[in-house]
Amino acid sequence: MSGTDLNRRAFGRLLAAGVGAAALSACGGRSTPGANTPLRISAINHVWSQAVQERLPEFEERIGRRVSMQMLTADQLSNSYNVKLNASAKDIDVMMVRPLQDQLLFARNGWLADLSDLVGDTAFGWADFQEAPRERSITRDKVLSVPVVTERPALYYRKDLVEGPPATLEALREEAFRLTSDELFGYVGRGQRSGAVTQWSSFLYSFGGDFTTAEGGSGIGSPEAVAAYRFYGELLDRAGPPGATNMSLEQAMPIFAQGKAAFYIDADAIYSNFLDPAISTVQEQVGFAPFPAGPAGSRPHNIPSWSVGINQFSMLREDAWQFIEWISGAQMVTELQAAGIPGARTSAWDDPDTLTAFPADLAEAMRINAENGIGHDRPEVIQVGRARDIVGRPLVAGIIGEDVAPVAADAHAEFADFLVRDNRQQEF
């Protein structure tokens, strides 16, 4: 079934439900600008969007309309959305979004179109998307985005220093302590207050904790969370580089790439840095492994780092959906994953040919982590930045050698109060 046919069926269901043509026209569903108006895509400058841009002529021929893709930094993209969408701008059609960072806020603001009827069509194969990324696309029972890039943590390690990757967090700690010397850090990782939260999340889950409880209250004061704080802090305090509390991805990654650390846990999406001779001195020595098991097992995050949605104010929503249907379809996801860009469709992961672009041990680690994965790597709130700042405070305390328990208790109380206010904002 073509994208146009799929859209006509979905929009037909809306008409049958009593939504008039005038109303659909007013929200951009049926009123189509002239053929010279381009379909406008706002995206982050990312390997995925770069690969998509190369394939745009194929899509332009398919829909008979020019496509314009603007690629920005993450901060520029966020600022653009805030300025333009607050003014109900119609010059963005397809939006590249971070579902865990942006979607709740965008949903509250009414910026994302509801895609539920469209993804629900059998031809699209919504059930083919991995469960964790698929669930992150839904807000208030509405599908507001479609995941296109997924991410998990990977254990990067030096094969020349250990016989094999540690299978447990306890073994990782012992090996990191053993290997630490004046010339080598046993472990490097993110330690910056807010920036470390996403990678620490897998430690938290593997200790049996979570950011929030089943009732929606703070979970960071639980014994499991305190143990995860203490473990991570001690690991970087005793085996990590000086100044770890100032380190995010940009500072931690080069330390491992330059052969100055034995172990490093961070996003699997950055693996190519360690195989690039312009960046890395450990190309032949680096190994890749699944996230080690903690007291609750190996429970890494498996998230949609980027998704695509449709601007609620777009006048080209049918063409925008055709783009999403095309770029997130099984054939394209398989093609892109075979080029080294991990997608969200189960069928692509089940196809061994899509994993040949990755080192064999990394492909296996990604597969295992995806099976065990939790669908969020940060608190699921509207004010994500503020939440990460609160949650990250005990991390810093542990890294600088302070007693974590009282700091975690204080952060727990602050986070509990924050969640009450944030939950009220989610009542939209």
N, C-alpha and C positions, 0 to 999 in steps of 0.2 A: 504494500500500500504506500502511495506517495505521501509526502508530508502535507501537501495541499488537501488530499482526501482525508487524512487524519484530522486536520484542523477543521474541515467542513463538518465532519461527524461530531467533533467536540462542540463546535459553535452551534451546530444543529440541536444538540442536546440542551444547550442553554436556551435556545429559542423555544424548544418544546416545553421547557420548564417555566416559560412565561416571561423570560427576559426579552424585552422588545428590541427590534433592530435599532431604534433610536438610541436606546441605552447602551447597546454594544458599540455603536458608532461614537458615542460620547466618551467611552473609556478606551477607545482606540482599537476595539476588536474588529470592526468591519470597515471603517473609513480608511481607505488606502491612499496615501499621497501619490503624486505622479511617478512615472517610471524613472525619471531622472533623480529622484530622491534616493540617496544611498541608505542601505541598512547599516546602522552605526553600532559598532561593538567597542565597549570600553573594557580594557584588559590590563593586567599587570604584565610587565616585561618578564616573561617566564619561558622556559623551554617549551612548554605546551603551546602557549600563544604564538611563539615563533614558528612552531611546526604547523599550526593551523593557518597562519598567515601565508605560508608557502602553498597551501592547498586551496586558498580562497578562489582562484580562478575557476576551479572545478565547481564550487558552489555557486558562483556568480552565473555561470552558464546554466546551472540547474534551475535557478529561480528567475533568471532574466533581469537581475537587478545588481547594480554595483554595490560592493561591500567596502566599508571603511573601518579599519581596525586601529584604534588609538591605544598604544602601549605606554604605560606609565609605571613609576615606582609605586610600591604599596601605599606610601604616605600620599603621593600625588593622587592616586586613585581614590582613596578615602576622602580627601579634600574635595575632589571633583564631584563625587556623589553628594557630599553634604551640601555643597553650594548649589549644584544644579537641581537635585531632586527636591530640596526644600522649596525650590521655585517651580516645581512640577514641570521640569524641562522635558521636552519631547525629542531632543536631539541625541538621546541615548536609547538604543533599542535592546541590545543584549548586554547584560552586566556580568562581568566576572567577579564573584564574591567569595569571601571566606565564610562559610556557613557557621563556623564556631565563633567567629569574631564579630560578624556583621548581621547575621540573619535575624536574630531576635529584634534588634534595633530597627532594621529595615522593615520588618513585618509590622512593628508597632507604628512606624511612620507611614505605612501604606505604600511603600515604594516598589514592592515586588508583586507581579501578577500571579494569580493562582493557577498552577499548572496541573492540578489534580486530575481533571478530565482528560488532559492530553497524555500524561504519562500512564493513565489507566487503560488506554487503548492497548489491546493485545499485541498489536503490531510493534509497539515500542519495546515491550519486554521489560517493564519496570521491575519485575521479580528477578530479573537476571543481575541486578545490581546487588553488590554485597550488602548484607543486612545493616552493618554499623554505619557505613556512609549513607545508605538509603534513609535510615531513620533520622540522620542529621539534616536531611533535606525537608523535613516536615515540621511546621510550626503551627500550633493550634489546629491540627488535623488538616492542614493545607500543605500541599507540595509546592514549595516556593523556589526551589532550585534543583538542578540536576548535577551530581558530582562528576567531575571530569579528571581530577588528579587526586590520587590517594597517597598517604604517607604513613610510615610506621618508624619506630626507632630501630636502629641496627647497632649491634656491638661490633665496633671496629677494633681489631687487635693485631699485635705484631706476631706473626707466625714464627719469626726467628727467635723469639724470646720465650715462648711457651709451647708445650707439646700440642695443645689444642685449646679451643676456647672454653672458658669456664661455663659450666652449665647452670650454676646457681649464683645468686648475688653474694652469698657468703664466700664462695670460692673466688669470685672476682675480687672481693675485698682483700682476701689473703694474698692472692697473687699480686695485686697492686701494691700492697704494703711491702711484699718481698722484693719487688723490682725497683722500688723507689730508691734513688741514689742522687748524688750531686750532679750526675750527668743525665738522669732520666726521671721523668715523673711517672709514677705508677698509673695515674689516671688523670685525664683532663675532661672537663665537661662544663656546661654552662653554670655560672654561679651568680649571675646578675639577678637582682631581686625579682623583677617581673619576667625577664627573659628566660629564667631557668624553669619556670613553672611547667611549661608544656613537656619538657623532657623529664622532669621529676614525676610527672603524672604516672608514668609506667612503673616507677618505684612504688608510688603510693598504692596503685592497684595491686601490685604484686605482694605488698604487705597486707592486703585485705581491706584497704581503706578506699575512700572516695572523697571528692570535694564536698559533697552534700549527702545528707541522709535520705532514706526513702521518703521521709515526710517533708523534705525540702529545707531542712535546717543545716547548719554548719557541720561538716564532718571532719574538719581539720584539727579538732581537739581530741579525737578518738585515740586510744592506745596504738592502733595500727598506724594512724597518720603520724603520731609522735615518733614511733619507731622508724618510719620511713624518713622523716626529717633528720633524725639522729644519724641514721645510716648514711644518707647522702652527704650530710654535713661533714661527718667524720672522714668519709672517703676523699673528699676534696681537701679537707683540712690537713690530713696526714699524707696523702699521696698526690695532691694536686699542685699546680704552680702557684707562686705568690700572686696576689691580686686577683684570685679567682672570683671574688665577689663583683668584679667589674667585667667579667667575661660573659658575652653572649656568643652566638654562633660565629660571628666574624672574628672574634679573638681566640676562641677555643680550637676551631677547625685547623688553622695553620700550625698550631703546636703539634698536633698529631701528624699532619701532612709532612712536617719537617723532621720527623723521626724523634721528637723529644718526649713522647709519651707512649706507654705500653698499651693502654686501653682508652677507648673513647666511645661513649654512647650518644648518638644524635640521629637526626633524620636520615632514613635510607636514601632520600632524594639527593643527598650531597655526595654520594659514593664516588662519582666520577672525578671529584677533586683529588682523590688519593691515587688515581690512575693517570693523572695528567702530569707529564714530566715538567711542565712549566711551573707547577705548584708543589708537587710531591717528590720527596726523596725516598718514599717507602713503597713504590709501585710494586716491587717484587715481594715485599714482606707483609703487606696488609692482607688480613683475613677478615671475613664477614661472618657473623653468627646471629642467631635469634637472641631476643632479650632473655637474659638469665632468669631463672625461677627464684622467686622469693618465698616467704612462708606460705603465701596463698597460691603459689604456682607462678608461671610466666604469664603475665597479663599486661601486655603492651597496649598502647593506643593504636588504633587503626582508623584513621580519620580521612575525610575528604578535605584536603588542604585548600582546594579551589573547586568551585562549582560555577555553573552559569544559570542565570535567571533572566527574566524579561521585565524591563521597566514598565511599571503600571501605567505610565503616561505615554508610552510609545504608541505611535500611529501605524506601526508596521508589525503588529504582534503576530500576525499569521506567518510572515516571512521570518520573524525572529524565532518562532517555534520551529520552522523548517530548518533553521540553522542549528538549533539545539538538537533536534532529532537527527540531523546529519552527523554532527560532530561527536555526539555521545552514543551513536548507534553501534551495534556490535561490530560491524565491519571496521569502522574507523577506530574504535577503541583497541581492537586487535592490532590494527596497523600501527597505531601510535605506541602501544605497549611493546611491540616488536622492535620499535626504534628506541626503546629505553625510557618511555614515559609511562609509569604505572597508572592504570585506570581503575575503574570501580566495578567493571562487569565481571561476574563469576566466570562466564564463558571464556573471557580472555585469559584469566588466570588458569583455567583448566586446559588451555591450549599450550603445550610445551614449547611450541615454536615462538610464542610471545616472550618467553623468558631467556631466549638465547642471547639477547642484547646485554644481559646482565652477567657478571661473573657467576659461575654455577653455585658457589656457596652463598652468595648474596641472594640469588633467586630463591634458593631453598629457605633462607632465613626470612625473606619477605613473605613467602607462602605460609610458613608456620606462624609468623606474627599476625598475618591477616586472619588466619583461622582462630587465633586466640584473642583477637583484638577487641578493645573497648572503643566505642565510637566517639569519645571526646578526650581532649588533652588539656582542657582548661575548664573552669567553672562555666556552666551554661546559664549565663545571665546577660542582661542588657548592657550593663556597665563593665565590660570584660576587663578593660585596662585597670580600673580601680580594684576589681576582684583579684586580679593577678598580683597587684601590689600588696594587698593584704596577705594573701596566701604565701607570697614569697618571703615575707619577713622572717619566719622561723628558719627558712633555708639559709639566709645570710647568717643568722645567729649560730647555726651549726657549723658553717664553714669557717667562721672566725673563732671557733672553739668555745662558745658560750653554752650554758646549759639550755637545751632546747625546750624543755618542758614548760617553764613559766612563760617563755615567749610564745609558744604554741597556744597556751591557755589564753593569753591576752589576745592573740590574733583570732582565736576561735570566737571569743566574745565579740570582737569587732566585726568579724565576718557574719556572725549570726544576726547582728543588728543591720548590717548592710543588706543581707538577704531579705529581711522583712521589707525594707524600702524598695529593693529591686523587684521583688515579687509583686508589689503594688503597681509598679510601672508596667509589669507584664499583663495587667488586666486590661487588654485591649480587644 
